[in-house]
Amino acid sequence: MFISMTDSTEPRSAPKRGRSRTPHDLVLRVTIASIEPAIWRLVRVPDDYTLHQLHRVFQLLFGWQDYHLYDFRIGERRFEKPNPEAEDESSTRFRLRDFQFNPGDRFTYSYDFGDDWEHEIVVEKVLPFLGDPTERLPELLGGARAGPHEDSGGPYGYDEMVKALRNKRNPEHRGYRDWAGPLYDPERFDPWLAGQNLVLAAAWGAI
């Protein structure tokens, strides 16, 4: 399923650290790398969100369950969730506005260093926020295809699973169907449900 409410833009500049500014929202296109047809989401997020909050937004939108470690790479810098073995900068200390993103800027989000799900992020728009600051919530604007299951083996394992699910004669079809569940359809994405889950989680302080 495909739904979109904005057009993409070409990249112009690399992300840079900068001073805070007046409130803005960022429109981000997030695509899981190395999968065709593409699995992507388009989301509008407040620029006062930390990178850790952005991680939680992505978990909700792709159906991940936050089982694994993650990182963001912005320019030459790497940010990860604080833990005793963390070697890079904390994702909880930096907000999106700190980087003064421009339309076309790109960065990456990686989840599960075993399966290595890399998400390519493009800043499509930077929009001033003129409403009540207490009512700033993320908003899903579009997307396509269901997110992969946790621990499905990265892009290669996911591709093997999808091929098996599509072909009932495949000897691995029944095993994958039992594991994925009877309702799982790689082509089906419900933007209304995903959007509602995102808004409710943000309103309840779960992001």
LINNOR-V341812 format. One record per residue. N is the residue number from 1. SS is DSSP state (H for helix, E for strand, - for the rest). Layout:
{{N;SS} {N;SS}}
This chain:
{{1;-} {2;E} {3;E} {4;-} {5;-} {6;-} {7;-} {8;-} {9;-} {10;-} {11;-} {12;-} {13;-} {14;-} {15;-} {16;-} {17;-} {18;-} {19;-} {20;-} {21;-} {22;-} {23;-} {24;E} {25;E} {26;E} {27;E} {28;E} {29;E} {30;E} {31;E} {32;E} {33;-} {34;-} {35;-} {36;-} {37;-} {38;-} {39;-} {40;E} {41;E} {42;E} {43;E} {44;E} {45;E} {46;E} {47;-} {48;-} {49;-} {50;E} {51;H} {52;H} {53;H} {54;H} {55;H} {56;H} {57;H} {58;H} {59;H} {60;H} {61;H} {62;H} {63;-} {64;-} {65;-} {66;-} {67;-} {68;-} {69;-} {70;E} {71;E} {72;E} {73;E} {74;E} {75;-} {76;-} {77;E} {78;E} {79;E} {80;E} {81;-} {82;-} {83;-} {84;-} {85;-} {86;-} {87;-} {88;-} {89;E} {90;E} {91;-} {92;-} {93;-} {94;-} {95;E} {96;H} {97;H} {98;H} {99;H} {100;-} {101;-} {102;-} {103;-} {104;-} {105;-} {106;E} {107;E} {108;E} {109;E} {110;E} {111;E} {112;-} {113;-} {114;-} {115;-} {116;-} {117;E} {118;E} {119;E} {120;E} {121;E} {122;E} {123;E} {124;E} {125;E} {126;E} {127;E} {128;E} {129;-} {130;-} {131;-} {132;-} {133;H} {134;H} {135;H} {136;-} {137;-} {138;-} {139;E} {140;E} {141;E} {142;E} {143;E} {144;E} {145;-} {146;-} {147;-} {148;-} {149;-} {150;-} {151;-} {152;-} {153;-} {154;H} {155;H} {156;H} {157;H} {158;H} {159;H} {160;H} {161;H} {162;H} {163;H} {164;H} {165;H} {166;H} {167;-} {168;-} {169;-} {170;-} {171;-} {172;-} {173;H} {174;H} {175;H} {176;H} {177;H} {178;H} {179;H} {180;H} {181;-} {182;-} {183;-} {184;-} {185;-} {186;-} {187;-} {188;-} {189;-} {190;-} {191;H} {192;H} {193;H} {194;H} {195;H} {196;H} {197;H} {198;H} {199;H} {200;H} {201;H} {202;H} {203;H} {204;-} {205;-} {206;-} {207;-}}
